[in-house]
Amino acid sequence: MTQERLEALRSLRRQAQQLQEQLRNLPVIQDSVRGSMIEYPYIERRVVVSGMDELQGKRLRKQLQTKLEKIQEEIEAMELWLNEVDDAQMRMILRLRYRNGLSWQKVAVAMGHYDEQYPRRKCKKFMDQLKNDEDDEFPMIK
């Protein structure tokens, strides 16, 4: 897991919410028809008819659902990774910062500290260690 990927978690959550909103509010088309009353005096009237274009709606719904499923899979993978972090304090920092989107100052206050540098440094140290561990597992071939 990289810091860039963790930082994308907030954006992915927002994007998933937007896609869900788009699925609820698929585009509606409108048209009008002319008709008359069934009884005398046969006064002509225009009636506005609205609805969703089924063919376009199905296609758009399928595209949006496919995107949403991919995003939800990515979010789920990140959540599983967060749950596997052994250090409870580090797990809390990562969740507050990357999942909940809090500023470093708010993360520090939530943890009972007043210096935003504490969680920031702890996170940087953790991510550097994580990167070093990944480099050790997959040595580069020169």
C-alpha positions in Angstrom: 0.0 0.0 0.0 1.4 3.4 -0.9 0.6 6.8 0.5 -0.7 7.9 -2.9 -3.1 5.0 -2.9 -4.3 5.9 0.6 -4.7 9.5 -0.3 -6.9 8.4 -3.2 -9.3 6.7 -0.7 -11.2 9.9 0.1 -11.6 10.7 -3.6 -12.8 7.2 -4.3 -15.4 7.5 -1.6 -16.6 10.8 -3.0 -16.7 9.4 -6.5 -18.7 6.4 -5.3 -21.2 8.8 -3.7 -21.5 10.8 -6.9 -22.0 7.6 -9.0 -24.8 6.5 -6.6 -26.4 9.9 -7.0 -26.2 9.6 -10.7 -27.8 6.2 -10.6 -30.7 7.6 -8.6 -31.1 10.6 -11.0 -30.7 9.1 -14.4 -31.6 11.7 -17.2 -35.3 12.1 -18.0 -36.5 13.1 -21.4 -39.7 15.0 -22.0 -42.1 15.4 -24.9 -45.6 16.7 -25.4 -48.6 15.2 -27.1 -51.8 16.8 -28.4 -55.2 15.5 -27.4 -58.7 16.6 -26.7 -61.3 16.1 -24.1 -63.5 13.1 -24.7 -66.7 15.1 -24.3 -68.1 18.1 -26.1 -66.7 20.8 -26.5 -63.6 18.9 -27.8 -61.0 21.3 -26.6 -57.5 20.6 -27.7 -54.9 20.3 -25.0 -51.2 19.6 -24.9 -49.9 17.1 -22.3 -46.3 16.9 -21.3 -45.0 13.3 -21.0 -41.7 12.6 -19.3 -39.8 9.5 -18.6 -36.4 7.8 -19.1 -35.2 6.6 -22.5 -35.0 2.8 -21.7 -32.2 2.0 -24.1 -30.0 4.9 -23.1 -31.0 4.4 -19.5 -30.0 0.8 -19.4 -26.7 1.5 -21.1 -25.9 4.4 -18.8 -27.0 2.4 -15.7 -24.7 -0.5 -16.6 -21.7 1.8 -17.2 -22.3 3.6 -13.9 -22.8 0.3 -12.0 -19.6 -1.2 -13.5 -17.6 1.9 -12.4 -19.2 1.8 -9.0 -18.3 -1.8 -8.5 -14.7 -1.2 -9.4 -14.5 1.7 -7.0 -16.1 -0.3 -4.2 -13.7 -3.2 -4.7 -10.8 -0.8 -4.4 -12.2 0.8 -1.2 -12.9 -2.6 0.2 -9.3 -3.7 -0.5 -8.0 -0.6 1.3 -10.3 -1.1 4.2 -9.0 -4.7 4.6 -5.4 -3.5 4.5 -6.2 -0.9 7.1 -7.7 -3.6 9.3 -4.5 -5.6 9.0 -2.2 -2.8 10.4 -0.9 -4.3 13.7 -0.2 -1.1 15.6 -3.6 0.2 16.9 -2.4 3.8 17.1 -1.1 3.7 13.6 -4.4 2.1 12.4 -6.3 5.0 14.1 -4.0 7.6 12.5 -4.5 6.1 9.0 -8.2 5.8 9.4 -8.7 9.3 10.7 -6.4 10.9 8.0 -7.2 8.8 4.9 -10.6 7.3 5.4 -12.2 10.1 7.3 -10.2 12.9 5.6 -9.3 14.8 8.7 -6.5 17.3 8.8 -3.3 16.4 10.7 -4.3 18.9 13.4 -7.7 17.2 13.8 -6.0 13.8 13.8 -3.7 14.9 16.6 -6.6 16.3 18.7 -8.6 13.1 18.2 -5.6 11.1 19.5 -5.2 13.4 22.5 -2.2 15.3 21.2 -2.0 18.9 20.3 1.0 18.9 18.0 0.0 17.9 14.5 3.6 16.8 13.9 3.2 13.8 16.1 0.8 11.8 13.9 2.4 13.2 10.7 5.8 12.0 11.7 4.5 8.7 12.9 2.7 8.1 9.6 5.7 9.1 7.6 7.9 6.7 9.5 5.4 3.9 9.1 5.0 4.6 5.3 8.8 4.7 4.9 9.2 1.4 6.8 6.4 -0.1 4.7 8.2 1.1 1.5 11.5 -0.4 2.7 9.8 -3.7 3.5 8.3 -3.8 0.0 11.7 -3.1 -1.5 13.2 -5.9 0.5 10.5 -8.4 -0.7 10.8 -7.4 -4.3 14.5 -6.6 -5.0 15.1 -4.7 -8.2 17.0 -6.6 -10.9 19.8 -4.6 -12.3 
